Amino acid sequence: MQISVILLENELSQASTKVLLDKTSLTKIPSLPSKHGEMVTFFDQSNADPIILLKINTSTIGKNTAYIRKALLSYKGELTVSIINLDEVSDAVAENVLLGFFLWEYDFASLKSTKDSAKKVVFDKTVGKKLEKSVRSIAEAMKTAMHIVDLPPNVKNPDFLVGHIQSLGKKYDLKVDIISKKELISKGFGALLSVGQASEFGTYLATISYQGNKKKGVDHALIGKGVTFDTGGISIKPSTNMHYMKSDLGGAAAVIGAMQLIADQKPNVNVVGVLPIVENAVSSKATRPGDVVVSYSKKTIEIIDTDAEGRLILVDAISYALDKIKPTNIIDLATLTGSSVMTFGSQYAAMFTKNQKLAATLFELGEHLGEKVWNMPLDEEYGEMMHSDIADIKNFHGRPYAGAITAAKFLEFFTENHENWVHLDIAGVAFVDSDLVKSKIASAFGVRLLAEYVKK
């Protein structure tokens, strides 16, 4: 099917008006969309192909991606697309509009027994090949992350995810190293192992390395929480929305997608993705509330709540990165706390860092890309809540408030005062409600943010 799109900022330009009138054989335009994201569909008089007039957003440009995906919701198969006035909008708006078309191709229903024909977008000469290739690369990386999160947990167990990472490494010429359970035990990854000890599947620490500059060390370590399914362990979660816990590897998925995009874009930097991968299950072997575990850093942790498991696997990954990788900058991402969801909903990720320069960079990038972050306090008073009577620290403060901040303070305890550490709690933004489906779906939040950040 042929689709023509006209992007409306304020008023229609004379050129766009002429195209629309010529294609529809109208003598005047009867109505225009008035709100961002609204559209009016006309039809070509000669062959009944749709002409979509879409009101775009020039202030929050990331929203245009969602507008396009929603506008195409009823279409199937192959679309040949002409964007009539792409040259009239900014480069950033154009990128987000094209991204919406490419993400429309993403198949939510890949496991259904009856399937529609595969979606595919083909652009005509109104879209430059260089721009098309660049945005296609972004979309493919985001679809990688979305696919990982949306897969059911019986498919994407830790063993599957490790194999998936290895396959992507070969495809994109990234070096992948896997530390499996036996080696994790010998090297003292006690916090990570404590989370996975009830599962029938393996527990892993995976690293994905991109080297863009052989003359220097590692610029960035990107650490992503990879809990393939989270029951909560002995501190079991309520059953109502437990099926959504297939999304608890949103941080790892973002890092995997970002590493794919970085490999495509080839910046002059060195980046290592660090992924602690585990399933938090329930069995007689499960970690108990009250247990004390020894982390990779040799610091001891009193387990108060086994559902505060993400921070346990992250601290072993952070300590490993500090010990072996020695990066200039560290960013960790995790679907970590309900507290961040209660604070920001699905609009912002909670950011924690004392480095105001990094905070400003990530904030500005987030506003530009539509992957927004907001810096939160890390005052020492919150850290005092995590003091343990019998260990160096406890994993949960046991109170119904300040959950995102105290979780960040727990992570900070293992950073050895690294000056360039950032924690992003993406619990509210990685897996979201959408007009596109009846349930929640993956957003791929963090893929573009991380890739753009390392380029800066």
NORQUIMO-V384496 format. One record per pair of residues at least 24 apart in sequence whose C-alpha atoms are under 7 Angstrom apart, sorted by the first residue. I is the first residue (numbers start at 1). J is the second residue. D is the distance in Angstrom with one decimal. If there is no record, write none. Layout:
i	j	d
I	J	D
I	J	D
//
This chain:
i	j	d
1	78	6.5
1	79	5.0
1	80	6.0
2	49	5.9
2	79	5.9
2	80	4.7
2	81	6.0
3	49	6.2
3	50	5.4
3	51	6.0
3	79	6.8
3	80	6.2
3	81	5.0
3	82	6.3
4	50	6.5
4	51	4.7
4	52	6.2
4	81	5.8
4	82	4.7
4	83	5.9
4	84	6.7
5	51	5.7
5	52	4.8
5	53	6.0
5	82	6.2
5	83	4.7
5	84	6.0
6	52	6.2
6	53	4.9
6	54	6.3
6	83	6.1
6	84	5.4
6	85	6.0
7	53	6.1
7	54	5.2
7	55	6.2
7	56	6.4
7	85	6.6
8	53	6.8
8	54	5.7
8	55	4.7
8	56	5.9
9	55	6.0
9	56	5.7
16	85	6.7
37	67	5.2
58	93	6.9
60	370	6.7
61	93	5.7
61	96	6.9
61	368	6.9
61	370	6.8
62	96	6.1
62	369	5.4
62	370	4.2
63	370	6.7
64	96	5.9
64	97	5.7
65	96	5.1
65	97	5.3
65	99	5.9
65	100	4.0
66	100	6.2
68	97	6.5
68	100	5.0
68	101	6.3
69	100	5.2
69	101	6.4
69	103	7.0
69	104	5.3
70	436	6.5
73	436	6.8
76	117	7.0
76	119	5.9
77	117	5.3
77	118	5.6
77	119	4.5
77	120	6.3
78	119	5.6
78	120	4.6
78	121	5.9
79	120	6.2
79	121	5.0
79	122	6.1
80	121	6.1
80	122	4.8
80	123	5.8
80	124	6.9
81	121	7.0
81	122	6.1
81	123	4.8
81	124	6.2
82	123	6.2
82	124	5.6
82	126	6.0
83	126	5.9
84	126	6.6
95	135	6.4
98	135	6.7
99	135	6.0
99	139	6.1
102	136	6.6
102	139	6.0
103	139	6.1
106	143	6.6
137	261	6.6
137	264	6.9
138	261	6.2
141	257	4.7
141	258	6.7
141	260	5.8
141	261	5.5
142	257	5.8
142	444	5.3
142	447	6.3
144	257	5.8
145	253	4.6
145	254	5.7
145	256	6.7
145	257	5.1
145	444	5.5
146	442	5.0
146	443	6.4
146	444	5.4
148	253	6.2
149	246	6.7
149	247	5.2
149	249	6.6
149	250	6.1
149	253	6.7
149	442	6.0
150	247	7.0
150	441	6.5
150	442	6.1
152	246	6.4
153	228	6.4
153	229	6.0
153	246	5.5
156	228	6.6
157	228	5.8
158	201	6.3
158	202	6.1
158	203	6.7
158	228	6.3
158	277	6.0
158	278	5.7
158	279	6.6
159	201	6.4
159	202	6.0
172	260	6.6
172	263	6.3
174	208	6.4
174	209	5.7
174	210	5.7
175	208	5.6
175	209	5.0
175	210	6.9
176	207	5.7
176	208	4.6
176	209	6.5
177	206	5.7
177	207	5.3
177	208	6.7
178	204	6.7
178	205	6.0
178	206	4.5
178	207	6.6
179	204	5.6
179	205	5.1
179	206	6.2
180	204	4.7
180	205	6.7
188	295	6.8
188	296	5.1
189	295	5.7
189	296	4.6
189	316	6.2
190	293	5.9
190	294	5.1
190	295	4.7
190	296	6.2
191	293	6.1
191	294	6.4
191	295	4.8
191	312	5.2
191	313	6.0
191	316	6.3
192	312	6.0
192	313	4.3
192	316	6.3
194	287	6.0
195	280	5.6
195	287	6.9
195	309	6.2
196	278	5.4
196	279	5.5
196	280	5.6
197	285	6.2
197	286	5.9
198	281	5.4
198	282	5.7
198	283	5.3
198	285	4.9
198	286	4.4
199	279	6.1
199	280	6.7
199	281	5.2
203	277	5.9
203	278	4.9
204	276	5.9
204	277	5.1
204	278	6.6
205	275	5.6
205	276	4.5
205	277	6.0
206	274	5.9
206	275	5.0
206	276	6.4
207	272	6.5
207	273	5.4
207	274	4.6
207	275	6.2
208	272	5.5
208	273	4.9
208	274	6.6
209	271	5.9
209	272	4.4
209	273	6.3
210	263	6.7
210	270	5.7
210	271	5.2
210	272	6.2
211	269	6.6
211	270	4.5
211	271	6.5
212	266	6.5
212	267	6.1
212	268	4.6
212	269	4.8
212	270	5.3
213	268	5.5
213	269	5.5
213	270	6.1
217	270	6.9
218	270	4.9
218	271	5.9
218	325	6.9
218	326	6.8
218	327	4.9
218	328	6.6
219	269	6.3
219	270	5.3
219	271	6.0
219	327	5.3
219	328	4.9
219	329	6.1
220	270	6.6
220	271	4.8
220	272	6.4
220	327	5.4
220	328	6.0
220	329	4.8
220	330	5.8
221	271	5.9
221	272	4.9
221	273	5.8
221	274	6.9
221	327	5.8
221	329	6.3
221	330	4.8
221	331	6.4
222	255	6.4
222	272	6.2
222	273	4.7
222	274	6.1
222	330	6.1
222	331	5.1
222	332	5.8
223	255	7.0
223	273	5.8
223	274	4.7
223	275	5.9
223	331	6.2
223	332	4.4
223	333	6.2
224	251	4.2
224	252	3.9
224	255	5.9
224	274	6.5
224	275	5.3
224	332	5.7
224	333	5.0
224	334	6.0
225	249	5.6
225	251	4.9
225	252	5.1
225	275	6.4
225	276	6.1
225	310	6.3
225	314	6.3
225	333	6.5
225	334	5.0
226	251	6.6
226	252	4.9
226	275	6.2
226	276	5.6
226	277	4.5
226	278	6.3
227	277	5.8
227	278	5.0
227	279	5.4
227	280	6.9
228	278	6.2
228	279	5.3
229	279	5.3
229	280	6.2
230	279	6.4
230	280	4.9
230	281	6.7
231	280	6.0
231	281	5.7
232	280	6.5
232	306	6.0
232	307	4.0
233	280	5.8
233	281	5.4
233	282	5.0
233	286	6.8
233	306	5.5
233	307	6.1
234	282	6.2
234	286	6.9
234	288	6.3
234	306	6.2
235	305	6.0
235	306	5.4
235	307	5.7
236	307	6.9
247	431	6.5
248	335	5.8
250	334	6.6
250	335	6.1
250	430	5.8
251	333	4.7
251	334	4.5
251	335	6.3
254	444	6.1
254	445	6.6
254	446	5.3
254	447	4.9
255	447	6.6
257	447	5.6
258	447	4.5
258	448	6.7
258	450	6.1
258	451	5.4
261	451	6.6
262	451	5.8
267	455	5.9
274	317	6.6
276	313	6.0
276	314	6.9
276	317	6.3
299	392	6.1
300	391	5.3
300	392	5.1
300	393	6.7
301	391	5.6
301	392	6.0
301	393	5.2
301	394	5.3
301	395	6.6
302	388	6.8
302	391	5.7
302	393	6.3
302	394	4.4
302	395	6.3
303	394	6.0
303	395	5.6
304	394	6.6
304	395	6.1
304	396	5.7
305	396	6.2
308	395	6.6
308	396	6.7
310	336	6.1
311	407	6.9
311	411	6.5
315	411	6.0
315	414	6.1
318	415	6.7
319	414	6.5
319	415	6.9
328	420	6.9
329	420	4.9
329	421	6.1
330	420	6.2
330	421	4.7
330	422	6.2
331	421	5.9
331	422	4.7
331	423	5.8
332	422	6.4
332	423	5.0
332	424	6.1
333	423	6.1
333	424	4.8
333	425	6.0
333	426	6.6
334	424	6.5
334	425	5.3
334	426	5.7
334	427	6.8
335	425	5.8
335	426	4.9
335	427	3.8
336	425	5.7
336	426	7.0
336	427	5.7
337	403	6.7
337	404	5.7
337	427	6.1
338	427	6.8
339	403	5.3
339	404	5.3
340	404	5.6
340	425	6.8
340	427	6.6
340	428	6.7
341	427	6.2
341	428	4.6
345	428	5.5
346	428	4.7
346	429	4.7
346	432	6.7
347	372	6.9
347	429	6.7
348	372	4.9
348	373	5.0
348	374	6.5
348	429	6.8
349	373	4.7
349	374	6.4
349	424	6.3
349	425	5.7
349	426	4.9
349	428	6.9
349	429	6.4
350	374	5.5
350	375	6.3
350	376	6.7
350	424	5.7
350	425	5.1
350	426	6.7
351	375	4.5
351	376	5.9
351	423	5.8
351	424	4.7
351	425	6.5
352	376	5.4
352	377	6.9
352	378	6.9
352	408	6.8
352	422	5.8
352	423	5.1
352	424	6.5
353	421	6.3
353	422	4.8
353	423	6.6
355	419	6.6
355	420	6.2
362	453	7.0
365	449	6.6
366	449	6.4
371	445	6.2
371	446	6.7
371	449	6.5
378	405	6.7
378	409	6.6
382	406	5.6
382	409	6.9
383	409	5.3
386	410	6.9
//
